[in-house]
Amino acid sequence: MPTNLPLEIERKFLIEYPDTARLFALADGDVSSIVQTYLQGEAGASERVRARTKNGTTVYTYNSKIKLSDMKRIEEEREISAEEYQNLLTRADPACRPIEKTRYVIRQNGFAYEVDVFPFWDAQAFLEVELPQEDTTFPMPDFVKVIREVTFERGYTNHDLAKKLAGGKKRN
């Protein structure tokens, strides 16, 4: 495989609903509100647009991912204008509902731990950590209580959540 591909290597954990006041303090201002909408696209690729608001400023991005394994994806992401964002929303996948979440990014031990808190869950959240290699080890931060790793479980991607929410199903 060529080494110049933009890869995302990530592990994901289902965690108990965190102390958001503690997360806010640990994130040192790196807290954002995100609305993520999945688009209809070509088979084999997942496309989405995102409106991310942080400190009163909204940034729009387009993202495309191609799954290579449960942990690894080819990921391309670029910033887009508000107008392009609105145009891309016309391709919103009707089988998915937009995902709203608050993301806290805590930098510790040389890693960026991303905690996503969703308004439709009151007992759990996600912790994600991006890694340079699939076999990279990292310390689990003490600010979360892990329920279990879900990197390798179907149904725990944001895309799968968007599909379940569109169908009126919600997990607590």
C-alpha positions as CSV (number, residue, x, y, z in Angstrom):
1,M,0.0,0.0,0.0
2,P,1.4,3.4,-0.8
3,T,2.6,5.3,2.3
4,N,1.4,8.7,1.1
5,L,-2.3,7.9,1.6
6,P,-4.0,10.1,4.3
7,L,-4.7,7.4,6.9
8,E,-6.8,7.6,10.1
9,I,-5.9,4.9,12.6
10,E,-8.3,5.1,15.6
11,R,-9.5,3.1,18.6
12,K,-12.9,3.8,20.1
13,F,-14.3,3.1,23.5
14,L,-17.8,3.2,25.0
15,I,-17.5,5.0,28.3
16,E,-19.7,5.9,31.2
17,Y,-21.3,9.3,30.8
18,P,-18.4,11.6,31.9
19,D,-18.2,14.5,34.3
20,T,-18.5,17.3,31.6
21,A,-17.4,20.0,34.0
22,R,-14.1,18.1,34.5
23,L,-13.8,17.5,30.8
24,F,-14.3,21.2,30.1
25,A,-11.5,22.1,32.5
26,L,-9.2,19.4,31.1
27,A,-9.9,20.4,27.5
28,D,-8.5,23.8,28.1
29,G,-11.0,25.5,25.7
30,D,-10.9,22.7,23.1
31,V,-14.6,22.1,23.2
32,S,-16.9,22.3,20.2
33,S,-20.5,21.6,19.2
34,I,-20.7,19.5,16.1
35,V,-23.5,18.7,13.6
36,Q,-22.5,15.9,11.3
37,T,-24.6,15.0,8.3
38,Y,-23.9,11.9,6.2
39,L,-24.2,12.2,2.4
40,Q,-25.4,9.8,-0.3
41,G,-22.3,8.7,-2.1
42,E,-20.6,6.0,-3.9
43,A,-20.5,2.5,-2.5
44,G,-17.4,1.7,-0.4
45,A,-17.0,5.3,0.8
46,S,-18.6,7.2,3.6
47,E,-19.0,10.9,3.0
48,R,-20.1,13.6,5.5
49,V,-20.2,17.3,6.1
50,R,-19.7,18.8,9.5
51,A,-20.5,22.2,11.0
52,R,-18.2,22.6,14.0
53,T,-18.7,25.6,16.3
54,K,-16.0,26.5,18.8
55,N,-15.8,29.8,20.7
56,G,-18.6,31.3,18.5
57,T,-16.9,30.5,15.2
58,T,-18.3,27.8,12.9
59,V,-16.0,25.9,10.5
60,Y,-17.4,23.7,7.8
61,T,-15.7,20.5,6.5
62,Y,-16.2,17.8,4.0
63,N,-14.9,14.4,4.8
64,S,-14.6,11.1,2.9
65,K,-13.5,7.8,4.4
66,I,-12.8,4.4,2.9
67,K,-12.6,1.6,5.4
68,L,-9.4,-0.6,5.2
69,S,-9.9,-2.4,8.5
70,D,-11.9,-1.8,11.8
71,M,-9.1,0.5,12.9
72,K,-7.8,2.0,9.7
73,R,-9.3,4.2,7.0
74,I,-8.2,6.3,4.1
75,E,-9.5,9.7,5.2
76,E,-9.6,12.9,3.2
77,E,-10.9,16.1,4.8
78,R,-11.0,19.6,3.7
79,E,-12.5,22.9,4.9
80,I,-15.4,24.2,2.8
81,S,-17.4,27.4,2.6
82,A,-20.8,27.8,4.2
83,E,-22.3,27.9,0.7
84,E,-20.6,24.6,-0.3
85,Y,-21.8,23.1,3.0
86,Q,-25.4,24.1,2.2
87,N,-25.1,22.8,-1.3
88,L,-23.7,19.4,-0.1
89,L,-26.6,19.1,2.4
90,T,-28.9,18.6,-0.6
91,R,-27.1,15.2,-0.9
92,A,-28.0,14.3,2.8
93,D,-28.6,10.6,3.1
94,P,-32.3,10.2,4.0
95,A,-31.5,6.9,5.8
96,C,-29.5,8.9,8.4
97,R,-30.3,11.6,10.8
98,P,-27.7,14.4,11.5
99,I,-25.7,13.6,14.5
100,E,-25.3,16.4,17.1
101,K,-22.6,16.1,19.7
102,T,-20.2,18.0,22.0
103,R,-16.6,17.1,21.5
104,Y,-14.0,17.6,24.3
105,V,-10.4,17.2,23.2
106,I,-8.0,16.5,26.0
107,R,-4.2,16.3,25.3
108,Q,-2.3,14.1,27.7
109,N,0.6,11.6,27.5
110,G,1.3,12.7,23.9
111,F,-2.2,11.7,22.7
112,A,-5.3,13.7,21.8
113,Y,-8.3,12.0,23.5
114,E,-11.6,13.0,22.0
115,V,-14.7,12.5,24.1
116,D,-18.0,12.8,22.2
117,V,-21.1,13.4,24.3
118,F,-24.5,13.0,22.6
119,P,-27.8,14.6,23.6
120,F,-29.6,11.2,23.0
121,W,-27.4,9.3,25.5
122,D,-27.5,10.0,29.2
123,A,-25.5,7.0,30.5
124,Q,-22.7,6.7,28.0
125,A,-20.4,8.5,25.5
126,F,-17.5,7.7,23.2
127,L,-13.8,8.1,23.7
128,E,-11.6,8.0,20.6
129,V,-7.9,8.2,20.2
130,E,-6.0,8.5,16.9
131,L,-2.8,6.5,16.7
132,P,0.3,6.7,14.4
133,Q,0.3,2.8,14.0
134,E,-2.3,0.1,14.6
135,D,-0.1,-1.5,17.3
136,T,0.6,1.8,19.2
137,T,-0.1,1.4,22.9
138,F,-1.4,4.3,25.0
139,P,-2.4,4.9,28.6
140,M,-6.1,5.0,29.2
141,P,-6.8,8.4,30.8
142,D,-8.1,8.6,34.3
143,F,-10.9,11.0,33.5
144,V,-13.1,8.3,31.9
145,K,-14.5,4.9,33.0
146,V,-14.4,2.5,30.1
147,I,-17.4,0.2,29.6
148,R,-15.7,-1.6,26.8
149,E,-13.7,-1.1,23.6
150,V,-16.0,-0.9,20.5
151,T,-13.4,-0.4,17.8
152,F,-14.2,-3.8,16.4
153,E,-18.0,-3.8,17.0
154,R,-20.5,-2.9,14.3
155,G,-23.1,-0.4,15.4
156,Y,-20.7,2.0,17.2
157,T,-19.7,4.3,14.4
158,N,-21.3,7.7,14.1
159,H,-22.7,6.6,10.8
160,D,-24.4,3.6,12.4
161,L,-25.8,5.9,15.1
162,A,-27.2,8.2,12.4
163,K,-29.0,5.3,10.8
164,K,-30.4,4.0,14.1
165,L,-31.6,7.5,15.0
166,A,-33.3,7.9,11.6
167,G,-35.2,4.7,12.3
168,G,-36.4,6.0,15.7
169,K,-34.2,3.7,17.7
170,K,-32.0,4.9,20.5
171,R,-29.7,3.1,22.9
172,N,-29.3,4.2,26.5
